């Protein structure tokens, strides 16, 4: 997906106080998950359980390594910003 536009499904994982920012729900092709503990653990679990390609947008190197080991492609936040600005 790194060469295309952002496509569904999109999953956003919120942890800690950020969970108050949006209800855990699915709306308009975006799934919001509330991490019960570590957001990183939830993100890796999503990658492991996915049946298709997963593209993780993150600047966190340690999370990126874990996600790649789970089969995800990892891209930087600038990758997403470039697609949203276009």
TIKOLDREN-226320 format. One record per atom (N, C-alpha, C, CB): chain; residue number from 1; x negated, y negated, z negated; atom name. Coordinates in nm, 4 decimals. Glycine has a CB too. Example, Ala and Ser with C-alpha at 12.3 -4.5 7.8 and 13.67 -1.06 7.14 Angstrom:
# residues 2
NODE chain   n       c1       c2       c3 atom
NODE     A   1  -1.3190   0.5690  -0.7800    N
NODE     A   1  -1.2300   0.4500  -0.7800   CA
NODE     A   1  -1.3200   0.3300  -0.7800    C
NODE     A   1  -1.1308   0.4473  -0.9046   CB
NODE     A   2  -1.2850   0.2250  -0.7080    N
NODE     A   2  -1.3670   0.1060  -0.7140   CA
NODE     A   2  -1.2900  -0.0030  -0.7870    C
NODE     A   2  -1.4084   0.0598  -0.5725   CB
END
This chain:
# residues 86
NODE chain   n       c1       c2       c3 atom
NODE     A   1  -0.0806   0.1189   0.0000    N
NODE     A   1   0.0000   0.0000   0.0000   CA
NODE     A   1  -0.0856  -0.1263   0.0000    C
NODE     A   1   0.0921   0.0007  -0.1187   CB
NODE     A   2  -0.2130  -0.1178  -0.0218    N
NODE     A   2  -0.2975  -0.2356  -0.0346   CA
NODE     A   2  -0.2968  -0.3228   0.0895    C
NODE     A   2  -0.4375  -0.1943  -0.0656   CB
NODE     A   3  -0.2579  -0.2718   0.2040    N
NODE     A   3  -0.2592  -0.3530   0.3244   CA
NODE     A   3  -0.1207  -0.4028   0.3638    C
NODE     A   3  -0.3184  -0.2748   0.4375   CB
NODE     A   4  -0.0177  -0.3723   0.2864    N
NODE     A   4   0.1178  -0.4112   0.3215   CA
NODE     A   4   0.1769  -0.5098   0.2244    C
NODE     A   4   0.2050  -0.2910   0.3295   CB
NODE     A   5   0.3067  -0.5271   0.2332    N
NODE     A   5   0.3769  -0.6156   0.1407   CA
NODE     A   5   0.4206  -0.5363   0.0193    C
NODE     A   5   0.4986  -0.6826   0.2087   CB
NODE     A   6   0.4585  -0.6070  -0.0842    N
NODE     A   6   0.5068  -0.5412  -0.2050   CA
NODE     A   6   0.6393  -0.4746  -0.1719    C
NODE     A   6   0.5221  -0.6424  -0.3237   CB
NODE     A   7   0.6522  -0.3479  -0.2073    N
NODE     A   7   0.7756  -0.2764  -0.1788   CA
NODE     A   7   0.8258  -0.2070  -0.3038    C
NODE     A   7   0.7550  -0.1752  -0.0660   CB
NODE     A   8   0.9502  -0.1622  -0.2964    N
NODE     A   8   1.0110  -0.0940  -0.4096   CA
NODE     A   8   0.9576   0.0454  -0.4199    C
NODE     A   8   1.1623  -0.0917  -0.3979   CB
NODE     A   9   0.9657   0.1114  -0.5304    N
NODE     A   9   1.0079   0.0519  -0.6572   CA
NODE     A   9   0.8943  -0.0242  -0.7246    C
NODE     A   9   1.0603   0.1598  -0.7509   CB
NODE     A  10   0.9303  -0.1213  -0.8035    N
NODE     A  10   0.8355  -0.1986  -0.8835   CA
NODE     A  10   0.8659  -0.1684  -1.0295    C
NODE     A  10   0.8450  -0.3536  -0.8530   CB
NODE     A  11   0.7612  -0.1387  -1.1056    N
NODE     A  11   0.7774  -0.1100  -1.2486   CA
NODE     A  11   0.6937  -0.2104  -1.3259    C
NODE     A  11   0.7352   0.0377  -1.2835   CB
NODE     A  12   0.7560  -0.2753  -1.4227    N
NODE     A  12   0.6885  -0.3689  -1.5113   CA
NODE     A  12   0.6913  -0.3073  -1.6505    C
NODE     A  12   0.7565  -0.5115  -1.5090   CB
NODE     A  13   0.5748  -0.2998  -1.7147    N
NODE     A  13   0.5659  -0.2433  -1.8500   CA
NODE     A  13   0.5372  -0.3571  -1.9470    C
NODE     A  13   0.4547  -0.1320  -1.8590   CB
NODE     A  14   0.6239  -0.3717  -2.0455    N
NODE     A  14   0.6071  -0.4740  -2.1487   CA
NODE     A  14   0.5762  -0.4069  -2.2807    C
NODE     A  14   0.7333  -0.5626  -2.1608   CB
NODE     A  15   0.4841  -0.4666  -2.3558    N
NODE     A  15   0.4500  -0.4121  -2.4871   CA
NODE     A  15   0.4533  -0.5235  -2.5904    C
NODE     A  15   0.3110  -0.3440  -2.4846   CB
NODE     A  16   0.4623  -0.4833  -2.7161    N
NODE     A  16   0.4574  -0.5794  -2.8263   CA
NODE     A  16   0.5637  -0.6866  -2.8136    C
NODE     A  16   0.3212  -0.6441  -2.8333   CB
NODE     A  17   0.5244  -0.8108  -2.8457    N
NODE     A  17   0.6182  -0.9226  -2.8440   CA
NODE     A  17   0.6738  -0.9507  -2.7050    C
NODE     A  17   0.5511  -1.0464  -2.8975   CB
NODE     A  18   0.6011  -0.9128  -2.6009    N
NODE     A  18   0.6474  -0.9363  -2.4634   CA
NODE     A  18   0.7777  -0.8631  -2.4338    C
NODE     A  18   0.5406  -0.8929  -2.3637   CB
NODE     A  19   0.8084  -0.7596  -2.5107    N
NODE     A  19   0.9332  -0.6853  -2.4887   CA
NODE     A  19   1.0554  -0.7741  -2.5061    C
NODE     A  19   0.9419  -0.5666  -2.5842   CB
NODE     A  20   1.0418  -0.8818  -2.5838    N
NODE     A  20   1.1555  -0.9732  -2.6026   CA
NODE     A  20   1.1843  -1.0541  -2.4767    C
NODE     A  20   1.1287  -1.0678  -2.7196   CB
NODE     A  21   1.0910  -1.0561  -2.3817    N
NODE     A  21   1.1053  -1.1382  -2.2612   CA
NODE     A  21   1.2034  -1.0843  -2.1593    C
NODE     A  21   0.9738  -1.1538  -2.1965   CB
NODE     A  22   1.2287  -0.9557  -2.1599    N
NODE     A  22   1.3209  -0.8952  -2.0630   CA
NODE     A  22   1.3725  -0.7639  -2.1192    C
NODE     A  22   1.2515  -0.8725  -1.9253   CB
NODE     A  23   1.4982  -0.7384  -2.0942    N
NODE     A  23   1.5584  -0.6129  -2.1400   CA
NODE     A  23   1.5037  -0.4968  -2.0578    C
NODE     A  23   1.7133  -0.6187  -2.1298   CB
NODE     A  24   1.4910  -0.3811  -2.1217    N
NODE     A  24   1.4552  -0.2591  -2.0497   CA
NODE     A  24   1.5736  -0.2249  -1.9603    C
NODE     A  24   1.4200  -0.1399  -2.1484   CB
NODE     A  25   1.5520  -0.2288  -1.8295    N
NODE     A  25   1.6633  -0.2141  -1.7365   CA
NODE     A  25   1.6077  -0.1961  -1.5956    C
NODE     A  25   1.7589  -0.3371  -1.7434   CB
NODE     A  26   1.6969  -0.1703  -1.5023    N
NODE     A  26   1.6637  -0.1663  -1.3601   CA
NODE     A  26   1.7534  -0.2685  -1.2920    C
NODE     A  26   1.6826  -0.0212  -1.2984   CB
NODE     A  27   1.6923  -0.3586  -1.2156    N
NODE     A  27   1.7705  -0.4614  -1.1476   CA
NODE     A  27   1.6985  -0.5029  -1.0205    C
NODE     A  27   1.7942  -0.5839  -1.2398   CB
NODE     A  28   1.7654  -0.4952  -0.9096    N
NODE     A  28   1.7092  -0.5412  -0.7833   CA
NODE     A  28   1.5814  -0.4705  -0.7423    C
NODE     A  28   1.6832  -0.6862  -0.7913   CB
NODE     A  29   1.5689  -0.3433  -0.7734    N
NODE     A  29   1.4504  -0.2684  -0.7364   CA
NODE     A  29   1.3352  -0.2794  -0.8344    C
NODE     A  29   1.4050  -0.3124  -0.6044   CB
NODE     A  30   1.3557  -0.3543  -0.9436    N
NODE     A  30   1.2524  -0.3690  -1.0461   CA
NODE     A  30   1.2972  -0.2962  -1.1724    C
NODE     A  30   1.2239  -0.5193  -1.0761   CB
NODE     A  31   1.2099  -0.2073  -1.2204    N
NODE     A  31   1.2349  -0.1367  -1.3457   CA
NODE     A  31   1.1484  -0.1994  -1.4539    C
NODE     A  31   1.2057   0.0162  -1.3320   CB
NODE     A  32   1.2107  -0.2421  -1.5622    N
NODE     A  32   1.1371  -0.2942  -1.6771   CA
NODE     A  32   1.1373  -0.1854  -1.7841    C
NODE     A  32   1.2005  -0.4288  -1.7310   CB
NODE     A  33   1.0175  -0.1444  -1.8246    N
NODE     A  33   1.0020  -0.0456  -1.9314   CA
NODE     A  33   0.9444  -0.1141  -2.0541    C
NODE     A  33   0.9111   0.0723  -1.8864   CB
NODE     A  34   0.9932  -0.0769  -2.1700    N
NODE     A  34   0.9364  -0.1235  -2.2959   CA
NODE     A  34   0.8471  -0.0121  -2.3499    C
NODE     A  34   1.0488  -0.1624  -2.3994   CB
NODE     A  35   0.7185  -0.0424  -2.3608    N
NODE     A  35   0.6244   0.0566  -2.4129   CA
NODE     A  35   0.6505   0.0758  -2.5616    C
NODE     A  35   0.4768   0.0129  -2.3876   CB
NODE     A  36   0.6687   0.2003  -2.6049    N
NODE     A  36   0.6924   0.2246  -2.7476   CA
NODE     A  36   0.5662   0.2030  -2.8318    C
NODE     A  36   0.7444   0.3666  -2.7683   CB
NODE     A  37   0.4531   0.2063  -2.7674    N
NODE     A  37   0.3243   0.1864  -2.8342   CA
NODE     A  37   0.2342   0.1109  -2.7396    C
NODE     A  37   0.2594   0.3219  -2.8771   CB
NODE     A  38   0.1279   0.1748  -2.6966    N
NODE     A  38   0.0321   0.1137  -2.6046   CA
NODE     A  38   0.0913   0.0987  -2.4647    C
NODE     A  38  -0.0960   0.1969  -2.5985   CB
NODE     A  39   0.0863  -0.0231  -2.4132    N
NODE     A  39   0.1305  -0.0453  -2.2759   CA
NODE     A  39   0.0451   0.0317  -2.1777    C
NODE     A  39   0.1275  -0.1930  -2.2422   CB
NODE     A  40  -0.0856   0.0397  -2.2056    N
NODE     A  40  -0.1755   0.1149  -2.1172   CA
NODE     A  40  -0.1336   0.2609  -2.1091    C
NODE     A  40  -0.3209   0.1044  -2.1662   CB
NODE     A  41  -0.1001   0.3206  -2.2232    N
NODE     A  41  -0.0574   0.4605  -2.2232   CA
NODE     A  41   0.0694   0.4785  -2.1411    C
NODE     A  41  -0.0347   0.5099  -2.3666   CB
NODE     A  42   0.1620   0.3834  -2.1514    N
NODE     A  42   0.2865   0.3919  -2.0749   CA
NODE     A  42   0.2594   0.3781  -1.9261    C
NODE     A  42   0.3854   0.2841  -2.1206   CB
NODE     A  43   0.1702   0.2874  -1.8889    N
NODE     A  43   0.1359   0.2687  -1.7477   CA
NODE     A  43   0.0740   0.3963  -1.6902    C
NODE     A  43   0.0387   0.1497  -1.7309   CB
NODE     A  44  -0.0168   0.4560  -1.7629    N
NODE     A  44  -0.0803   0.5798  -1.7156   CA
NODE     A  44   0.0241   0.6909  -1.7050    C
NODE     A  44  -0.1958   0.6229  -1.8110   CB
NODE     A  45   0.1157   0.6979  -1.7996    N
NODE     A  45   0.2220   0.7988  -1.7941   CA
NODE     A  45   0.3087   0.7786  -1.6691    C
NODE     A  45   0.3096   0.7925  -1.9221   CB
NODE     A  46   0.3388   0.6544  -1.6354    N
NODE     A  46   0.4163   0.6264  -1.5138   CA
NODE     A  46   0.3401   0.6769  -1.3913    C
NODE     A  46   0.4458   0.4739  -1.5007   CB
NODE     A  47   0.2102   0.6514  -1.3869    N
NODE     A  47   0.1281   0.6972  -1.2737   CA
NODE     A  47   0.1269   0.8490  -1.2643    C
NODE     A  47  -0.0154   0.6450  -1.2869   CB
NODE     A  48   0.1135   0.9154  -1.3774    N
NODE     A  48   0.1095   1.0620  -1.3798   CA
NODE     A  48   0.2421   1.1205  -1.3324    C
NODE     A  48   0.0770   1.1129  -1.5215   CB
NODE     A  49   0.3534   1.0603  -1.3744    N
NODE     A  49   0.4860   1.1144  -1.3448   CA
NODE     A  49   0.5382   1.0756  -1.2060    C
NODE     A  49   0.5834   1.0678  -1.4494   CB
NODE     A  50   0.4741   0.9804  -1.1408    N
NODE     A  50   0.5226   0.9321  -1.0109   CA
NODE     A  50   0.5143   1.0425  -0.9054    C
NODE     A  50   0.4414   0.8088  -0.9652   CB
NODE     A  51   0.6112   1.0421  -0.8158    N
NODE     A  51   0.6117   1.1396  -0.7076   CA
NODE     A  51   0.5518   1.0820  -0.5796    C
NODE     A  51   0.7535   1.1879  -0.6814   CB
NODE     A  52   0.5315   0.9513  -0.5776    N
NODE     A  52   0.4726   0.8861  -0.4610   CA
NODE     A  52   0.3502   0.8065  -0.5013    C
NODE     A  52   0.5745   0.7951  -0.3923   CB
NODE     A  53   0.3001   0.7298  -0.4064    N
NODE     A  53   0.1831   0.6467  -0.4307   CA
NODE     A  53   0.2133   0.5408  -0.5361    C
NODE     A  53   0.1363   0.5806  -0.3008   CB
NODE     A  54   0.1208   0.5200  -0.6277    N
NODE     A  54   0.1300   0.4167  -0.7299   CA
NODE     A  54   0.0188   0.3162  -0.7050    C
NODE     A  54   0.1206   0.4771  -0.8737   CB
NODE     A  55   0.0548   0.1887  -0.7039    N
NODE     A  55  -0.0436   0.0818  -0.6953   CA
NODE     A  55  -0.0330   0.0012  -0.8232    C
NODE     A  55  -0.0214  -0.0082  -0.5684   CB
NODE     A  56  -0.1387   0.0024  -0.9007    N
NODE     A  56  -0.1430  -0.0722  -1.0267   CA
NODE     A  56  -0.2081  -0.2067  -1.0014    C
NODE     A  56  -0.2200   0.0066  -1.1368   CB
NODE     A  57  -0.1424  -0.3126  -1.0439    N
NODE     A  57  -0.1987  -0.4469  -1.0360   CA
NODE     A  57  -0.2488  -0.4818  -1.1749    C
NODE     A  57  -0.0932  -0.5522  -0.9842   CB
NODE     A  58  -0.3811  -0.4888  -1.1886    N
NODE     A  58  -0.4398  -0.5163  -1.3200   CA
NODE     A  58  -0.5841  -0.5605  -1.3053    C
NODE     A  58  -0.4313  -0.3925  -1.4107   CB
NODE     A  59  -0.6261  -0.6488  -1.3971    N
NODE     A  59  -0.7661  -0.6894  -1.4049   CA
NODE     A  59  -0.8382  -0.6129  -1.5156    C
NODE     A  59  -0.7771  -0.8410  -1.4289   CB
NODE     A  60  -0.7665  -0.5247  -1.5835    N
NODE     A  60  -0.8226  -0.4477  -1.6948   CA
NODE     A  60  -0.9003  -0.3287  -1.6391    C
NODE     A  60  -0.7102  -0.3997  -1.7922   CB
NODE     A  61  -1.0324  -0.3338  -1.6494    N
NODE     A  61  -1.1165  -0.2286  -1.5899   CA
NODE     A  61  -1.0940  -0.0918  -1.6539    C
NODE     A  61  -1.2631  -0.2663  -1.6024   CB
NODE     A  62  -1.0836  -0.0878  -1.7855    N
NODE     A  62  -1.0650   0.0410  -1.8533   CA
NODE     A  62  -0.9316   0.1034  -1.8129    C
NODE     A  62  -1.0716   0.0234  -2.0071   CB
NODE     A  63  -0.8271   0.0219  -1.8051    N
NODE     A  63  -0.6971   0.0722  -1.7610   CA
NODE     A  63  -0.7064   0.1184  -1.6158    C
NODE     A  63  -0.5877  -0.0365  -1.7767   CB
NODE     A  64  -0.7760   0.0435  -1.5339    N
NODE     A  64  -0.7923   0.0811  -1.3939   CA
NODE     A  64  -0.8578   0.2172  -1.3774    C
NODE     A  64  -0.8736  -0.0229  -1.3218   CB
NODE     A  65  -0.9588   0.2438  -1.4567    N
NODE     A  65  -1.0262   0.3742  -1.4515   CA
NODE     A  65  -0.9295   0.4852  -1.4900    C
NODE     A  65  -1.1493   0.3762  -1.5448   CB
NODE     A  66  -0.8523   0.4631  -1.5963    N
NODE     A  66  -0.7542   0.5646  -1.6389   CA
NODE     A  66  -0.6476   0.5861  -1.5321    C
NODE     A  66  -0.6876   0.5231  -1.7715   CB
NODE     A  67  -0.6009   0.4768  -1.4731    N
NODE     A  67  -0.4954   0.4869  -1.3719   CA
NODE     A  67  -0.5468   0.5572  -1.2461    C
NODE     A  67  -0.4418   0.3471  -1.3363   CB
NODE     A  68  -0.6699   0.5267  -1.2057    N
NODE     A  68  -0.7279   0.5950  -1.0897   CA
NODE     A  68  -0.7400   0.7442  -1.1155    C
NODE     A  68  -0.8655   0.5363  -1.0554   CB
NODE     A  69  -0.7785   0.7810  -1.2364    N
NODE     A  69  -0.7891   0.9228  -1.2714   CA
NODE     A  69  -0.6520   0.9909  -1.2638    C
NODE     A  69  -0.8490   0.9391  -1.4129   CB
NODE     A  70  -0.5452   0.9121  -1.2822    N
NODE     A  70  -0.4085   0.9654  -1.2731   CA
NODE     A  70  -0.3553   0.9605  -1.1304    C
NODE     A  70  -0.3149   0.8875  -1.3654   CB
NODE     A  71  -0.4377   0.9128  -1.0367    N
NODE     A  71  -0.3988   0.9129  -0.8964   CA
NODE     A  71  -0.3530   0.7797  -0.8417    C
NODE     A  71  -0.2923   1.0102  -0.8764   CB
NODE     A  72  -0.3578   0.6743  -0.9221    N
NODE     A  72  -0.3112   0.5437  -0.8761   CA
NODE     A  72  -0.4199   0.4692  -0.8002    C
NODE     A  72  -0.2639   0.4600  -0.9941   CB
NODE     A  73  -0.3758   0.3844  -0.7096    N
NODE     A  73  -0.4640   0.2871  -0.6467   CA
NODE     A  73  -0.4623   0.1648  -0.7385    C
NODE     A  73  -0.4180   0.2513  -0.4975   CB
NODE     A  74  -0.5753   0.1011  -0.7586    N
NODE     A  74  -0.5824  -0.0149  -0.8473   CA
NODE     A  74  -0.6262  -0.1354  -0.7664    C
NODE     A  74  -0.6798   0.0103  -0.9662   CB
NODE     A  75  -0.5484  -0.2436  -0.7784    N
NODE     A  75  -0.5793  -0.3679  -0.7094   CA
NODE     A  75  -0.5790  -0.4826  -0.8096    C
NODE     A  75  -0.4784  -0.3944  -0.5951   CB
NODE     A  76  -0.6436  -0.5923  -0.7706    N
NODE     A  76  -0.6535  -0.7077  -0.8600   CA
NODE     A  76  -0.5268  -0.7927  -0.8546    C
NODE     A  76  -0.7755  -0.7929  -0.8236   CB
NODE     A  77  -0.5060  -0.8762  -0.9569    N
NODE     A  77  -0.3908  -0.9668  -0.9537   CA
NODE     A  77  -0.3907  -1.0578  -0.8302    C
NODE     A  77  -0.3889  -1.0519  -1.0796   CB
NODE     A  78  -0.5078  -1.0937  -0.7784    N
NODE     A  78  -0.5117  -1.1792  -0.6590   CA
NODE     A  78  -0.4493  -1.1098  -0.5391    C
NODE     A  78  -0.6557  -1.2193  -0.6265   CB
NODE     A  79  -0.4582  -0.9763  -0.5336    N
NODE     A  79  -0.3943  -0.8987  -0.4269   CA
NODE     A  79  -0.2444  -0.9250  -0.4269    C
NODE     A  79  -0.4227  -0.7472  -0.4439   CB
NODE     A  80  -0.1829  -0.9218  -0.5459    N
NODE     A  80  -0.0394  -0.9443  -0.5569   CA
NODE     A  80  -0.0045  -1.0904  -0.5288    C
NODE     A  80   0.0101  -0.9037  -0.6960   CB
NODE     A  81  -0.0817  -1.1809  -0.5815    N
NODE     A  81  -0.0565  -1.3238  -0.5598   CA
NODE     A  81  -0.0588  -1.3557  -0.4108    C
NODE     A  81  -0.1610  -1.4099  -0.6346   CB
NODE     A  82  -0.1561  -1.3003  -0.3389    N
NODE     A  82  -0.1638  -1.3220  -0.1942   CA
NODE     A  82  -0.0367  -1.2767  -0.1242    C
NODE     A  82  -0.2838  -1.2485  -0.1359   CB
NODE     A  83   0.0211  -1.1674  -0.1671    N
NODE     A  83   0.1421  -1.1156  -0.1036   CA
NODE     A  83   0.2658  -1.1938  -0.1430    C
NODE     A  83   0.1611  -0.9703  -0.1387   CB
NODE     A  84   0.2689  -1.2442  -0.2649    N
NODE     A  84   0.3836  -1.3224  -0.3099   CA
NODE     A  84   0.3834  -1.4618  -0.2481    C
NODE     A  84   0.3840  -1.3328  -0.4622   CB
NODE     A  85   0.2656  -1.5163  -0.2212    N
NODE     A  85   0.2553  -1.6491  -0.1611   CA
NODE     A  85   0.2895  -1.6474  -0.0125    C
NODE     A  85   0.1154  -1.7046  -0.1811   CB
NODE     A  86   0.2794  -1.5278   0.0511    N
NODE     A  86   0.2986  -1.5180   0.1964   CA
NODE     A  86   0.4361  -1.5133   0.2339    C
NODE     A  86   0.2334  -1.4025   0.2512   CB
END
